[in-house]
């Protein structure tokens, strides 16, 4: 997967204008897909956590927090996701010993919090979860898919990147038009990730649940750090580090879901040791690094804090 183009977040960039005809074609294909395909209702409640843009907006930590929030009401919550860049497309219940290359990096992270299934075909994945006695299904991504019917669809948006230049792929980061996406959403989860205020207008009847990110870091030897990650929105990670007082002397960004080679990690370690820097990455990234290097690399944990957990919990329970 390529790195997120910077022009996606610049209004009226020449590249966006040049790619606009392709965006029209992409959007047409999306509309045809939605008209021709139908969703299958399954026997257990399904919550979808998605977004309107390509790349990361915080879906995975939101799903983790929703699992915690609803764990008192359900006995066997399963998270279902595609398992991007994994070596197999077959539906699989994730085991605690599964490697990221087998099931995907996000699946390994989710396994730390409960039951997980990966499947390219979400109908097959849902059936496998039901066979494993699941009583609630949470989809990490899948808002644009029509494999299974969602009882609740939540759109995640952060205040830093918002919806970029508001143009559809490849002219911009949108998977579909904002109007189309929000019309199918049941609520918006707005993650405060900067001092920016959203200028976009949302439908008056669309509930908005505000949240913020809480980052936890281990004890460091110095505030001067080398930070690296392979995320859809790396600047979100770097901003969170500087906001807590760390000084990023070096940073390296890799494509989203990148699997690190030993040589890449050796280069990072050598660069940090040369300037006496602590090395920081994310929980999602550390699991993709050879275990023999992990002692030299510290990682952050990210938690989503909802402004009103009870309001969100009540909203979900009323609609399931």
C-alpha positions in Angstrom: 0.0 0.0 0.0 1.4 3.4 -1.0 1.8 6.3 1.5 -1.1 8.7 1.8 -0.5 11.5 -0.8 -0.1 14.9 0.7 -2.2 16.6 -2.0 -5.3 14.8 -0.6 -5.3 17.3 2.1 -4.8 20.4 0.0 -7.8 22.2 -1.6 -7.8 22.6 -5.4 -4.3 20.9 -5.9 -3.4 20.4 -9.5 -3.1 16.7 -9.0 -6.6 16.5 -7.6 -8.0 18.4 -10.6 -6.1 16.2 -13.0 -7.4 13.0 -11.3 -11.0 14.2 -11.1 -12.2 12.2 -14.2 -11.0 9.0 -12.5 -12.8 10.0 -9.3 -16.1 10.2 -11.3 -15.5 6.7 -12.7 -14.6 5.3 -9.2 -17.8 6.9 -7.7 -19.9 5.5 -10.6 -18.6 2.0 -9.9 -19.4 2.4 -6.2 -23.0 3.4 -6.9 -23.5 0.5 -9.3 -22.1 -1.9 -6.7 -24.5 -0.5 -4.1 -27.5 -0.9 -6.4 -26.7 -4.5 -7.6 -25.6 -6.0 -4.2 -27.8 -6.8 -1.3 -26.9 -7.3 2.4 -27.7 -10.5 4.3 -29.2 -10.3 7.7 -27.5 -12.5 10.3 -28.9 -13.9 13.5 -26.9 -11.7 15.9 -26.6 -7.9 16.3 -24.0 -6.2 14.2 -22.3 -2.9 14.8 -20.1 -1.5 12.0 -17.3 1.0 12.8 -16.1 2.6 9.5 -15.0 5.8 7.9 -15.4 7.7 4.7 -11.7 8.0 3.9 -8.9 5.7 2.8 -6.5 5.1 5.6 -6.7 5.4 9.3 -9.0 7.6 11.4 -8.9 5.6 14.7 -11.4 2.8 13.9 -9.4 0.1 15.6 -9.1 1.8 19.0 -12.8 2.8 18.8 -13.7 -0.8 18.2 -11.6 -1.8 21.2 -13.3 0.7 23.4 -16.8 -0.3 22.2 -16.0 -3.9 23.0 -15.1 -2.8 26.6 -18.2 -0.7 26.8 -20.6 -3.5 25.8 -18.8 -6.4 27.5 -21.2 -6.3 30.5 -24.2 -6.8 28.2 -22.8 -9.6 25.9 -21.0 -12.8 26.8 -19.1 -13.4 23.6 -18.3 -10.4 21.5 -16.5 -11.0 18.3 -14.6 -8.5 16.2 -14.7 -9.2 12.5 -12.3 -7.6 10.0 -10.8 -8.4 6.7 -7.2 -8.8 7.9 -5.5 -6.5 5.4 -2.3 -7.8 3.7 -2.5 -11.2 5.4 -1.3 -14.3 3.5 -4.7 -16.0 3.2 -8.2 -14.9 2.3 -10.0 -17.8 4.1 -12.2 -17.1 7.1 -10.3 -17.8 10.4 -10.8 -17.4 14.1 -7.6 -15.7 15.3 -5.4 -17.6 17.8 -3.3 -15.9 20.4 -0.2 -17.3 18.7 -1.0 -16.2 15.2 1.5 -13.9 13.5 0.6 -10.6 11.8 1.5 -11.9 8.4 -1.0 -14.8 8.8 -4.0 -12.8 10.1 -3.0 -9.1 9.7 -1.6 -6.6 12.2 -4.9 -5.2 13.4 -6.3 -8.7 14.1 -3.3 -9.5 16.4 -3.9 -6.3 18.2 -7.6 -7.0 18.7 -6.8 -10.5 20.0 -5.4 -8.8 23.1 -8.9 -7.8 24.0 -11.1 -10.7 23.0 -12.4 -12.9 20.2 -11.4 -12.0 16.6 -12.2 -13.4 13.2 -10.6 -12.4 9.9 -12.4 -13.0 6.6 -12.3 -11.4 3.1 -16.0 -12.6 2.7 -17.7 -11.1 5.7 -20.7 -13.4 5.4 -18.4 -16.4 5.8 -16.7 -14.7 8.7 -20.0 -13.9 10.4 -21.1 -17.5 10.0 -17.9 -18.7 11.6 -18.3 -16.3 14.5 -21.9 -17.5 15.0 -20.7 -21.1 15.0 -18.3 -20.1 17.8 -21.2 -18.8 19.9 -20.8 -15.1 19.2 -23.7 -13.0 20.5 -22.5 -9.6 19.2 -20.5 -8.8 16.1 -18.4 -5.6 15.7 -17.0 -4.9 12.2 -13.7 -3.1 12.2 -14.2 -1.4 8.8 -16.7 -2.6 6.2 -19.0 0.4 6.0 -18.7 0.4 2.2 -19.2 -3.4 1.9 -22.6 -5.1 1.4 -21.8 -8.6 2.7 -23.9 -8.5 5.8 -26.6 -6.1 7.1 -25.4 -3.7 9.9 -27.8 -2.9 12.7 -25.8 0.2 13.5 -23.2 2.0 11.4 -20.8 4.4 13.1 -18.6 6.8 11.1 -15.2 7.7 12.7 -13.7 11.1 11.9 -10.8 13.0 13.5 -10.5 16.7 13.6 -6.9 16.8 12.3 -7.4 15.3 8.8 -11.2 15.5 8.7 -12.3 14.5 5.2 -9.2 15.9 3.5 -9.9 17.9 0.3 -13.4 16.4 0.3 -12.7 14.7 -3.1 -13.3 11.1 -4.0 -10.4 8.7 -4.6 -8.0 9.0 -6.4 -8.4 12.8 -6.4 -8.8 12.8 -2.7 -9.1 10.4 0.3 -12.9 9.8 0.2 -14.2 6.3 -0.5 -17.5 7.8 -1.4 -19.2 11.2 -1.3 -19.7 12.7 2.2 -23.4 13.1 1.5 -23.8 9.5 0.5 -21.8 8.2 3.4 -23.4 10.3 6.1 -26.9 9.4 4.8 -26.3 5.8 5.7 -24.7 6.4 9.1 -26.5 6.1 12.4 -24.0 8.3 14.3 -20.7 10.1 14.0 -17.8 9.5 16.4 -15.7 12.7 16.3 -12.2 12.3 17.7 -10.6 15.5 18.9 -7.1 15.3 17.5 -6.2 18.9 17.1 -7.3 22.5 17.7 -9.2 22.4 14.4 -12.9 22.8 14.3 -14.9 21.0 11.6 -16.2 23.3 9.0 -18.4 20.7 7.4 -22.1 20.6 8.2 -23.6 17.3 9.3 -27.3 16.3 9.0 -29.1 17.8 12.0 -30.6 14.4 12.9 -27.1 12.6 12.9 -26.0 12.0 16.6 -22.4 13.0 17.2 -20.4 11.4 20.0 -17.2 13.3 21.0 -14.1 11.5 22.0 -10.4 12.2 22.5 -7.2 10.1 22.3 -5.2 9.2 25.4 -1.7 8.0 24.7 0.4 6.0 27.3 4.1 5.8 27.0 6.7 3.8 29.0 9.5 5.4 30.9 12.0 7.0 28.6 15.7 7.9 29.1 15.3 11.2 27.3 12.7 13.4 25.7 14.6 13.4 22.5 13.2 10.6 20.3 13.2 8.8 17.0 9.6 8.0 16.1 8.4 5.7 13.4 5.2 4.0 12.3 3.3 2.5 9.5 -0.1 4.1 9.8 -2.7 5.6 7.4 -2.3 8.9 9.2 1.2 9.0 10.7 1.0 12.7 11.6 -1.7 11.8 14.1 0.8 9.7 15.9 3.6 12.3 15.8 1.3 15.1 17.0 0.3 13.0 20.0 3.9 12.6 21.0 4.8 16.3 20.7 1.6 17.2 22.6 2.9 15.3 25.7 6.3 17.1 25.5 8.5 14.7 23.5 10.9 16.2 21.0 11.0 14.3 17.7 14.5 14.6 16.4 14.0 11.9 13.7 10.9 10.3 12.2 10.3 7.7 9.6 7.0 6.9 8.1 6.2 3.7 6.2 3.1 2.7 4.2 0.1 1.6 6.1 0.2 -2.0 7.3 3.9 -2.3 6.3 5.7 -5.4 7.5 9.2 -4.4 8.7 12.3 -6.2 7.5 15.2 -6.8 9.9 17.4 -4.4 7.9 14.9 -1.6 8.2 14.8 -2.0 12.0 18.6 -2.2 12.2 18.9 1.1 10.3 16.4 2.7 12.7 18.3 1.4 15.8 21.6 2.6 14.4 20.3 6.0 13.6 18.8 6.4 17.1 22.0 5.2 18.8 24.1 7.6 16.8 22.2 10.6 18.3 21.4 9.0 21.7 17.6 9.0 21.0 15.0 6.8 22.5 12.9 4.9 19.8 9.2 5.1 19.9 6.6 3.4 17.8 2.9 2.2 18.2 1.4 -0.9 19.7 0.2 -1.8 16.3 3.7 -1.6 14.8 5.7 -3.3 17.6 3.9 -6.6 16.9 5.3 -6.6 13.3 8.9 -6.3 14.4 11.3 -9.3 15.0 11.2 -10.1 18.7 15.0 -9.9 19.0 14.8 -6.1 18.4 11.9 -5.3 20.7 13.9 -4.6 23.8 15.5 -1.6 22.1 12.1 -0.1 21.0 9.4 1.4 23.2 5.8 1.6 22.1 2.8 3.6 23.0 -0.7 2.4 23.8 -3.6 4.4 22.4 -7.0 4.6 24.1 -10.2 6.3 23.0 -12.0 8.3 25.8 -15.6 9.0 25.0 -16.9 12.3 26.5 -20.1 10.5 27.6 -19.8 6.7 27.7 -23.3 6.3 29.1 -24.9 8.3 26.4 -23.2 6.2 23.7 -24.0 3.0 25.5 -27.7 3.9 25.8 -27.7 4.9 22.1 -26.3 1.5 21.1 -28.6 -0.5 23.3 -31.7 1.3 22.0 -30.9 0.4 18.4 -29.7 -3.2 18.7 
